[in-house]
Amino acid sequence: MTSPLPLDHEHLQKLATADLVRPDHLLGAHPTTENGVEGVRFAVWAPNATHVSVVGDFNGWNGFDNAMHRLDFGCWGVFVPGACHGQRYKFRITGQHGQTQDKMDPYGTYFETRPATGSIVWDQPYGWNDDEWMKARSAGFDRPVSIYECHAPSWGRRDDGWFLNYRDLAHRLGEYLQYMGYTHVELLGVMEHPFDGSWGYQVTGYYAPTSRMGNPEDFKYLVDHLHGKGIGVILDWVPGHFPTDPAGLANFDGGPLFEYADPRKGFHQDWNTLIFDYGRNEVVMFLIGSAVKWLQDFHVDGLRVDAVASMLYLDFSRTEWLPNIHGGRENLEAIAFLKRLNEVTHHMAPGVMMIAEESTSFAGVTTPAPFGLGFDYKWAMGWMNDNLGYFQEDPLWRAHHHHALTFFNVYRTSENYVLAISHDEVVHLKKSMVMKMPGEWYAQRAQYRAFLAMMWTTPGKKLLFMGQEFGQSTEWNHDTELPWYMADQPDHRGIMNLVRRLNDLYRARPDWHVADTREEGMLWVSADDAEHSVYAYLRRDPNSNAWSLTVANLTPVYRDLYPIGVPQGGDYRLLLSTDDGEYGGFGTQQPDLSAKEIGWNGQTHHLRLNLPPNSVLVLEPVSFLPPEAVAGIADVTGLAEGQSEAAGHEGEGDASTPKDAGDARANAAEACLIQPEEDRAPMPAGESAAGSEWVGGPAMPEADAGAGGEGQSEAPTPELTAEGRLAGGAAASDLSPELQSAPVELEFTRTLTARASRRVAESSQAEASQAASAEGQAAGSENAGGVDVGPAAPKAAKPRASRAKKPKVEADVGAEGAEPAKPKRTRKPKAAAEESADGPPAEARPAPKPRKPRAKKVAVKGGEAPVQNAPAQDTALQDLSTEE
């Protein structure tokens, strides 16, 4: 049983001067003993009242039996003998104009269940079992923080539809959170509130858990049990506004008391609520005392402060407003309150985390007071808006919004951020997260899985609202429990498996959580390939060797053997693929995870990856090199400079252009494949296969080797500074910028192999082909429907299934090329009846669809045959479509 503070002048003065951080020990209802008589002492702050009495079960709700005495500094108090624990009560207050109202106790710790509004005398002891947890709790700046946002009243319900008791919730929720790998749970809708539809954001009981789910000891059991499971507890806390309910704080003593008197400051038009008067010491202490009570008495580990932006600005969502004393728009009183709040809570409850939901660019939200507001974390509302806006775009247009996903990196170190996908994003016809994604059901799930993987691999703590961890397809409804039946369906179970895997990796990998606010914690590898909507970045732990590579392909197009730069050679392992069958994908395989010794994207080596549509891959090297030996890590600034330079050289037509380089690389790769297997030179033991991008392929020619060419070992190894930049020496960027610019979609390996096979057949039958060329052209015309369409034109390859870019004529693409190479002249076409080395006769093959929509069409029998405006000579691209 808590012993109340005496109602003397000293303590009442401390309340009036904002020196009493636990005003609930002074005011409210406290069972106690006076002069040997047991009873309850009641006290309330009502400076403008003319009369106050306490009514309740102990006096038959008679307002004349227990009139309260006026005390110093606007307070009233009385001791009621015989009143006891569990009895209901209210304060009957008469204002200056003679009106009388029954009011809830602002400091009440337990209330009747709505729609009743009576306060309940409550002061029961509870035996805690979380001493070790309380001693070790921390704000977690260098720890993994994965938060499950949960609306407790609708997370689960009893069979009869009523709310779960806190104790039942403790076991069900605790086991689920432990299974899913979350580190924290954020509970909203927990503090007492009269209207279910407010989700708990219009609070009347700032010192009480809602009675819908049990009493205060039941709630303490919930927190205690979750701590035993290793799960921290965060509460949504609302010091920005309160409801206008007549039984609550509104016009408490007959006029404005807890709220600003002027409605231009005191009334919130968007929510129809009242705004606290942060200029009154008693109001400031009321709010700070509430925060400290939850953190101390209920062992809560943190508070997420709601609607901070509405507190900071006097003109927030207003057309008419009052400026501050300097003529500005900032609410100086609210700013001072928030600084004091964070100072007091961190002093009174060390290790707690204070989180601001702040949606503006107000500076210093997570800077310690007095220089900043003093919060530990801030919700990354900008990251959320940019990412959701990007993913809701049709993939056809994502190239025009490419840097929406990279912009967060510009300011991510300015504050300590929580990447939050909260309840606000899945209500009011905004759709659930998976249904925000464009396309049909499979594409929606694939894109949502990619979104989640990028969220977990982006610097910042994580928060996901309940139901989104299994891809709930309906909007959240606070009146019913979650549609848990969905979690048993394979499509939704795959998303749940992915979130579980992401949490496991997040908790186990220091590179994913240690350096969230440091520049070297995340480094871009490829940030500018807007044409293909591909992103690649590194996450690093500056304190160890650990790092990982994330690659995202955010269009519905397969990208085979896509080159991605990496800072070290050797073998790599796949940590995660959102296309894995376990998560609901197709299970695309990676043919080779050995880094090639040719630089790319400003790195010393590169990988060739198969990128499934709308997917994310996460990889790490099998063996980590020490940081000083990891060369070639370039930051996004250096990468952008290299790409700008490449853009400046584009189209100059010299021998170093990407097209010419692509021709040379393609010729080298084809020469290798044409060469018989037994004649290929074996790779000497101990040497690396520099540039061997195809199986059995030789090293690339010196002219195209770049950083991986001859003499690479003689170049000085660049050193990596603490900021993740190169201190000096030769870097992977020594490779010409043209060869590092945005990679292109490469041909299938089987296509290149088939072309090489045809070249072998052509060389062995060259003379016969030349003699029959005229006959072959005539036969080709007859095969097209008997119409002479002019000189033979190269057949266009079948366009890939991509809406993100215009179809292109498939051309020879270099093994390291940045764009398609020009078609190469070859021998004259074979005779029509002659079989190629890898397929049926030419006349038996169906005519492929045109690559370019502007191709001329000539009427033929049974339809129209496309004709390209191409040179008369044949090319090696004639029959690529048959191989694809």
GUNU-412651 format. One record per residue (C-alpha): y, x, z. Coordinates in steps of 0.2 Angstrom, whole numbers, plus 5000, padded with zeros to 4 digits. Layout:
residues N
YXZ ...
END
This chain:
residues 884
500050005000 501750074995 503050095008 504750025002 506350125004 507550045017 508949935011 510250045018 511950095012 511350275007 509950204995 510950064988 512250194984 511050304975 510550154964 512350124960 512750304956 511150324945 510350444957 508850334961 507450364948 506250244956 507250094960 505649994960 505350064977 506949984983 507049824974 505749694970 504349624981 503549744994 502249685007 502649775023 502749755042 504449725051 504449715070 502549695070 502549555058 501749565042 502649485027 503549535011 505249605008 506149544993 507749624985 508649594969 510249664961 511349514956 513249564959 514049414951 512949284960 513749174974 512049124982 510249194980 508649134988 506849174985 505649024982 503749034980 502048984987 502549035004 503948905006 503348764995 504648824982 506048764993 507748854990 508448825007 507048915018 507249095013 509049125008 509449315004 510749415012 512149495002 512049685004 513049834997 513349864979 512949694973 511149684980 510249544990 508749555001 507749455014 506049485023 504849335022 503649335037 501849265032 502149295013 500749395006 499849484992 499449364977 500749234980 501949174967 503849184968 505449184959 507349214963 508449064963 510149124958 511749024958 513149104947 515049104948 515148934939 513948844950 512448844938 510748884946 509248964938 507549024943 507249204937 505749314936 505849474946 506549614935 505449734945 503949624946 502249714944 501149554940 501649394932 500849224928 500049204911 501149134898 501848994897 502049004916 503449134921 503149154940 503149334947 501649374959 501649484974 500449624970 500149794979 498349844978 497750024980 496650104966 495550254967 495850364952 494550484945 495550584933 496250724943 495750864931 496450764916 498150744925 498250924929 497850984911 498850854901 500050924889 501250864875 500050944863 501251044852 499951164847 498451044849 497750914838 498550744841 497650604832 498350434838 497450264835 498850134836 498049974844 498649804848 497549774863 497649574862 496949574845 495849724844 494449624850 494149454858 492849364869 491649244861 492649104867 494249174858 495149224874 495749404877 494649544883 494849604901 495549774902 493949834909 492949764895 494149844883 494050004892 492150024887 492249954870 493750044864 493350204873 491650224865 492450174848 493850304849 492650434855 491450394840 492950404828 493650564835 495350514840 496250614853 497450474859 497750284858 499450204857 499450034865 500649904860 500849724867 500349784884 501949754894 502249574900 503049464886 503149274884 502949264865 501349324857 502149334840 503349464846 501749584848 502449634865 504149704858 505149564867 504749624885 505149524901 504049624913 504549804911 503549854927 501949754923 500549754911 500249584903 499149464913 498349404898 497049544900 496949564918 497849624934 498649804936 497149874944 496149824928 497449914917 497250064928 495450064926 495650064907 496750214908 495550304920 494050264909 494950324893 495450484902 493550514907 493150504888 494450634884 495750514876 497550514881 498550344882 500250314875 501250154877 502550064866 504050054877 505649954872 507250004880 508349944866 508349754868 507549614877 507349424874 508449284877 507149184887 508149094902 506849154915 507049334910 508449454911 509749364900 511249304909 510349354925 511649314938 512549184928 513349294916 513049454906 512249584918 510849684910 511649664892 513349704885 514649564888 515349574870 514149504858 514749634845 513849764855 512649654866 511749544853 510449604840 510649484825 508949544817 507849504831 508849374841 508849484856 510049554869 510549744870 510549834886 512149894893 511950084894 513650104903 512950024919 512150144931 510950004938 510349964920 510050144916 509050164932 508050004929 507450074912 507150254918 506250184933 505150084922 504650234911 504250344927 503250204934 502050194919 501950384918 501650414937 500850254944 499850204929 499450384923 500050354906 500150504895 501650464885 502850334879 503350284861 505150234862 505450084850 506950064839 507950214844 509050204828 509650034834 510150114850 511050264843 512250174831 513450034835 513549974817 511649964816 511249814805 512949744808 514449694798 515649674813 515549814827 516549904840 516850094838 516650214852 518150294861 518250424847 518250294833 516450344828 514950234826 513850324838 513350234854 513850374866 513150284881 511450254873 511450434868 511750494886 510450374892 509150444881 509550624886 509350574904 507750474901 506950624893 507550744907 506950634921 505250594913 504750774909 505250824927 504450684936 502850684925 502550854917 501450864902 501950694895 502450664877 504050564873 504050494855 505550424846 505350294832 506950354824 507250314806 508850404802 509450584800 510150594817 510050784822 509150854837 508050704841 506650834847 507850964853 507850984872 509250904881 510750924883 510950994866 509750864858 509050694864 507550784872 506050694864 504450784860 504050704844 504950594831 504050474819 504150544801 504850384793 505450474778 503750544775 503050374777 504250294765 504050424751 502150434752 501950244752 503250224738 502250354727 500550284730 501050114726 501650174709 500550144694 499750314690 500550304673 502250334681 501850444695 502350594685 504150534687 504050524706 503050694708 504150774721 504150614732 502650704740 503350874741 505050824748 504450814766 504151004765 506051034764 506350964781 504750964790 505151104802 506851024808 505950914820 504250884828 503550744818 502150614820 501550554803 501350374807 500650224797 500950084809 500849904811 502449874803 501749934786 500349804786 501249634790 502449514782 501749514765 501749704764 499849704761 498549814770 498549994766 497049994754 497749844745 499449924742 498550044730 498649994711 497149954701 495449874703 494449884720 493650054717 495250134711 496150064727 494850134738 494850304730 496750314731 496750264749 495550394753 496550524744 498150464754 497150484770 496550654766 498350714761 499050634777 497750734788 498050894779 500050884780 500950964795 501250834809 500350734822 499350584815 499450404819 498550264810 498550074815 496949984819 495949914805 496650044792 495250164798 493950054789 495149994775 495449814781 495849724765 496849584774 498549594783 498449614802 498549444811 498949454829 498149294833 496349344829 495349494832 495049624818 493849584804 492549694811 491249624799 492149724785 491649884794 489849844791 490049834772 489749994762 491450004753 492349994770 491050104779 491450244767 493250244772 492750244791 491650384788 493050484780 494250454794 492950514806 492650664796 494550704795 494750684814 493250804816 494050934805 495750904812 495150944830 494051084825 495251184813 496751264821 497551284803 497751094803 498751074819 499351244827 500851274816 501551104811 503351154814 503251334807 503651374789 502051474787 500951334793 500951254775 501251354759 501251264742 500151334729 500551214715 501951094718 502651064700 501150994690 501950824687 501150794671 499450794679 499950734696 499050874704 499550954721 498851114729 499351184746 498751304760 498651264778 498751414789 498551464807 499751614810 498751664826 497151694817 496351714800 495951534797 496651444782 496151304770 496651244753 496951064749 496951004731 497450824726 497250744709 498150584710 497850504693 496250414687 495750564676 494350684678 495050864677 493650984673 493751174678 495551154683 496251324688 496951334706 497651494713 496951564730 497551714740 495851804741 494251824732 492451794736 491551634738 492251464745 491451324753 491951134751 492451064768 492850894761 492850784745 493550614746 492450574731 490850614741 489650474740 489650454759 491450394758 491150284743 491450404728 490450464714 489950624722 490750744709 489950924710 490751084709 489851204697 490551364705 491551404720 491851594717 493551654715 493951744699 495051904699 496351834688 497951774697 498651604695 499951494704 500751654711 499051704720 497951854716 496351744712 495951574706 494551444707 493951324693 493751154701 493150994695 494450864701 493750684702 495050544698 496150494713 495350624725 495650764737 494650924739 494851034754 494051214753 494051374763 493451544760 491651594766 492351744774 494151764780 495151914777 496451974790 498151904787 498852074781 497452094768 497751914761 498951954746 499851834734 500351694745 501951634738 503051504745 503751354735 505351434731 504551584722 503351464713 504851364707 505751514701 504251574691 504051404683 505851394679 505751564670 504151504661 505151354655 506451464649 505251564638 504351404631 504551384612 505251564609 503751594597 503451774603 501651854605 501751814624 501951624623 500651524632 499951454615 499651624608 498851684624 497751524624 497151564607 496651744612 495751684628 494851544618 494251674605 493651784619 492651644627 491951584611 491451764606 490451774622 489551614619 489151654600 488451824606 486551804608 486051804627 484951964625 486452054617 487652014631 488252164641 487652144659 488952154673 488752324682 488152304700 489452294713 490852254700 491752084701 491651964686 493551964682 493951814672 492151764670 492551584669 491051524659 489251564664 488851734657 490651764651 491351934650 492951994658 494551934649 495452044637 496652164645 498152084636 497751924646 497051984662 498651994671 498452034689 496552044687 496652164672 496252354672 497152444685 497252304697 496552414711 497852544709 499252424712 499852424730 499252274741 500752164746 500952134765 501151964772 502651934784 502551814798 503451684788 502051694775 503051784762 502751944753 503552094761 503452204745 502252284732 501452204717 500952024719 499951894709 501551844702 501552004691 500551894679 501851834667 502651664672 502051584656 500251604661 500651534678 501551374673 500851204674 498951214670 498251094657 496750984656 495351094650 493951054638 492251024644 491051174645 489851084634 491151054621 491551244620 489751284620 489351164606 490751234595 490151404598 488351344592 489151274576 490051434573 488351524573 487651404560 489251424549 489151614549 487251614544 487651484530 489351534524 488951564506 488051394504 489451304513 490751384501 489751334485 489551154491 491251124498 491851014484 490250904485 490450894504 492250824502 491650694490 490250644501 491450624515 492550514505 491050404501 490550394519 492350334523 492050184512 492250234495 494150274495 494850434491 495950484506 496450654500 496050824506 494850834521 495750814537 495150874554 494350734564 495350684580 494450694596 494150544606 495650524619 495250534637 495350384648 497050434655 498550324656 499650454664 500150544648 500150514629 498450554620 498450724612 497450794597 496150904606 496451084602 495651244607 496151274625 496151454632 495151494647 496851524656 498051434645 499451334651 499451214636 498351174621 498151314608 498551284589 497051234578 496351384570 495851404552 493951414549 492851414534 492751274521 491751114527 489851114525 488951004512 488850824517 486950824518 486850984527 486450964546 487451064558 486651174571 486851044585 486850874578 486350754564 487150764546 489050734546 488850574536 487750494550 489050524563 490250384568 492050414564 493050454580 494550364585 496250444581 497050554595 498850504589 499450324587 500650374573 499250424562 499350344545 498050204541 497250174524 496450014520 494550034517 493049924516 492749844532 494349914541 495550054542 495250234542 496450344551 497150494542 498050634551 499550724543 498650884544 498451034532 497051024520 496051154528 494551114540 494651164558 493351194572 493951034580 493050914567 491650864578 492150884596 492150704599 490350694595 489950814609 491050724622 
END
